[in-house]
Amino acid sequence: MPRRLPIVALVIAALVCVIASYALRYLLMEGGQWVGRCVEDPSILACQVRATLGWMIHLRVIAWAALGCALLAFVLPGAWGWRLAVPGLLLGLPALALYTASLAVFAVVLALLRLVRAPAVVTR
């Protein structure tokens, strides 16, 4: 496996995550067409997703999950820390786009710092 493949895959996943988050924000959460539809019939699946996502934004669930993963990743050594920094980043990016930037910015910075940290050198 080429050395840079995980980094390229992470960058592509992050771009897809950001694009999907902004599409969700502007098409579903702020879309004027859904306000009227959801008032008339709240049992529509998109309205239920919109309501659930609204509660998740209000309670900052995505941002807290990203911050938890990023903090844990920052203190764990080796591959486990790197593996936890990835969901920290991929949860932090949507949290930035979905109105919880105050917490999510710390999660994204911590996750990125963990991802670029050089591996520890073992000396004997």
GULUM-748325 format. One record per residue: residue number from 0; residue in three letters; x, y, z of N, C-alpha, C in turn. Coordinates in steps of 0.1 Angstrom, whole numbers. Each point is the difference from the previous one (the first is absolute). Example, Ala and Ser with C-alpha at 12.3 -4.5 7.8 and 13.67 -1.06 7.14 Angstrom:
2
0,ALA,132,-57,78,-9,12,0,9,12,0
1,SER,-4,11,-7,9,11,0,-8,11,8
//
This chain:
124
0,MET,9,-12,0,-9,12,0,9,12,0
1,PRO,-3,10,-9,8,12,0,-1,7,13
2,ARG,11,7,3,1,7,13,-10,11,2
3,ARG,-3,7,-11,-9,12,1,-15,-4,-2
4,LEU,-3,-12,-3,-14,-4,-2,-10,3,11
5,PRO,4,-2,13,-9,3,11,-3,15,1
6,ILE,11,8,-3,-2,15,1,-9,5,-12
7,VAL,2,-6,-12,-9,4,-11,-14,-4,3
8,ALA,-2,-12,5,-14,-5,3,-6,9,11
9,LEU,8,4,10,-5,9,10,-4,14,-5
10,VAL,8,5,-9,-4,13,-6,-12,-1,-9
11,ILE,-2,-10,-7,-12,-2,-8,-12,-2,9
12,ALA,1,-8,10,-11,-2,10,-4,13,6
13,ALA,10,8,4,-2,13,6,-8,10,-10
14,LEU,4,0,-12,-6,8,-10,-15,-5,-2
15,VAL,-2,-12,-1,-13,-6,-2,-9,4,12
16,CYS,6,-1,12,-7,3,13,-4,15,0
17,VAL,9,9,-4,-3,14,0,-11,3,-10
18,ILE,1,-5,-12,-10,2,-11,-14,-5,5
19,ALA,0,-12,5,-13,-6,5,-6,8,12
20,SER,9,6,8,-5,8,12,-6,13,-5
21,TYR,6,6,-9,-5,13,-5,-13,-3,-9
22,ALA,0,-11,-7,-13,-3,-7,-11,-3,10
23,LEU,3,-7,10,-10,-2,11,-5,13,6
24,ARG,10,8,3,-4,13,6,-8,9,-8
25,TYR,4,2,-13,-7,10,-8,-12,-6,-7
26,LEU,-1,-13,-3,-11,-6,-7,-11,-5,10
27,LEU,4,-6,11,-10,-6,9,-3,9,12
28,MET,11,5,7,-3,8,12,-5,14,-3
29,GLU,6,7,-10,-4,13,-3,-9,1,-13
30,GLY,-3,-11,-6,-8,0,-12,-14,5,3
31,GLY,-4,10,-7,-14,5,3,-11,-9,-4
32,GLN,3,-9,-9,-11,-10,-4,-4,-9,11
33,TRP,10,-3,9,-2,-10,10,-8,6,12
34,VAL,1,13,2,-7,6,11,-15,-2,-2
35,GLY,-6,3,-11,-14,-2,-3,-4,-14,0
36,ARG,8,-9,-6,-4,-14,0,0,-6,14
37,CYS,10,4,8,1,-6,13,-11,5,10
38,VAL,-5,12,-3,-11,5,8,-13,-8,-3
39,GLU,-2,-3,-13,-12,-7,-5,1,-14,4
40,ASP,11,-7,-2,1,-15,2,13,-3,7
41,PRO,1,0,13,13,-2,6,4,-15,0
42,SER,-8,-9,-5,3,-14,-1,9,-4,-12
43,ILE,2,10,-9,9,-3,-11,14,-3,5
44,LEU,6,-9,-6,14,-5,5,10,12,0
45,ALA,0,8,-10,9,11,0,-3,10,11
46,CYS,-12,2,4,-4,8,11,5,-6,13
47,GLN,-1,-13,1,5,-6,13,15,0,1
48,VAL,7,-1,-12,14,1,0,4,15,4
49,ARG,-7,9,-6,2,14,3,-2,3,15
50,ALA,-10,-5,6,-3,2,14,11,-6,9
51,THR,3,-12,-4,11,-7,8,13,7,-1
52,LEU,4,4,-12,12,7,-2,0,14,7
53,GLY,-12,6,1,-1,12,7,2,-2,15
54,TRP,-5,-10,6,3,-3,14,15,-3,2
55,MET,6,-8,-9,14,-3,1,8,13,-1
56,ILE,-4,9,-8,7,13,-1,-2,8,13
57,HIS,-12,0,5,-3,8,12,8,-6,12
58,LEU,1,-13,1,6,-6,11,15,-2,-2
59,ARG,5,4,-12,14,0,-4,6,-15,1
60,VAL,-8,-9,-4,4,-14,1,12,-3,-10
61,ILE,-1,5,-12,11,-3,-10,13,7,5
62,ALA,-1,12,5,12,7,4,6,-7,12
63,TRP,-8,-4,10,5,-6,12,7,-14,-4
64,ALA,-7,-7,-9,6,-13,-4,14,2,-7
65,ALA,0,11,-9,13,3,-6,11,4,10
66,LEU,-4,8,9,9,4,10,5,-11,9
67,GLY,-9,-9,4,4,-12,7,10,-9,-7
68,CYS,-3,-2,-13,9,-9,-8,14,7,-2
69,ALA,-1,13,-2,13,8,-2,8,0,13
70,LEU,-6,2,11,7,0,13,6,-13,3
71,LEU,-8,-10,-2,6,-14,2,11,-3,-10
72,ALA,-2,4,-12,10,-3,-10,13,7,3
73,PHE,-1,12,6,12,8,3,8,-6,11
74,VAL,-6,-7,9,8,-6,11,4,-15,-2
75,LEU,-7,-6,-10,4,-14,-2,12,-1,-10
76,PRO,10,-9,3,11,0,-9,-2,-10,-11
77,GLY,8,2,-10,1,-9,-11,-12,0,-10
78,ALA,-3,-12,-5,-10,-1,-10,-14,2,5
79,TRP,-2,-3,13,-14,2,6,-3,15,0
80,GLY,9,8,3,-2,15,0,-3,5,-13
81,TRP,7,-5,-10,-2,4,-14,-14,-5,-5
82,ARG,-4,-12,4,-13,-5,-4,-11,7,7
83,LEU,2,5,12,-11,8,6,0,15,-5
84,ALA,11,5,-5,0,13,-5,-8,1,-13
85,VAL,-1,-10,-7,-8,0,-13,-14,2,3
86,PRO,-7,-7,9,-14,3,2,-2,14,7
87,GLY,10,4,8,0,13,6,0,11,-10
88,LEU,8,-2,-11,0,10,-11,-13,-1,-8
89,LEU,-4,-13,-3,-12,-1,-9,-13,3,7
90,LEU,0,0,13,-12,5,8,1,15,2
91,GLY,12,5,1,2,15,3,-3,8,-12
92,LEU,3,-5,-12,-3,8,-12,-15,3,-2
93,PRO,-9,-10,1,-14,3,0,-5,8,11
94,ALA,6,-1,12,-4,8,11,3,15,-3
95,LEU,12,2,-7,3,14,-4,-11,6,-9
96,ALA,-4,-9,-9,-10,5,-10,-14,1,5
97,LEU,-3,-8,11,-13,-1,5,-2,8,14
98,TYR,5,12,0,-3,10,10,6,-2,14
99,THR,10,-9,1,6,-2,13,15,2,-1
100,ALA,4,11,-6,14,3,-2,8,2,12
101,SER,-6,5,11,7,3,12,7,-12,6
102,LEU,-6,-11,0,6,-13,5,8,-7,-11
103,ALA,-6,0,-12,6,-8,-11,14,5,-4
104,VAL,2,13,1,13,5,-4,11,-6,9
105,PHE,-2,-2,12,10,-7,9,2,-15,-4
106,ALA,-11,-6,-3,1,-14,-4,8,-2,-13
107,VAL,-3,9,-10,7,-1,-13,15,3,2
108,VAL,3,10,8,14,4,2,7,-12,7
109,LEU,-6,-5,11,7,-11,7,1,-12,-9
110,ALA,-10,-4,-8,1,-11,-9,11,2,-10
111,LEU,1,12,-6,10,2,-10,14,0,6
112,LEU,1,6,12,13,-1,7,4,-14,3
113,ARG,-9,-9,3,3,-14,3,4,-7,-13
114,LEU,-7,4,-11,3,-7,-13,14,4,-5
115,VAL,5,12,3,13,3,-6,11,-2,10
116,ARG,-3,-5,12,10,-2,10,10,-12,-5
117,ALA,12,3,1,10,-10,-4,0,-12,10
118,PRO,2,-12,-5,0,-12,8,12,1,10
119,ALA,-3,-5,12,11,0,10,11,-9,-4
120,VAL,12,4,3,12,-8,-4,4,-7,13
121,VAL,1,-13,-2,4,-9,12,15,-1,-1
122,THR,7,4,11,14,-1,1,4,-11,11
123,ARG,11,-7,-3,4,-10,10,14,2,4
//
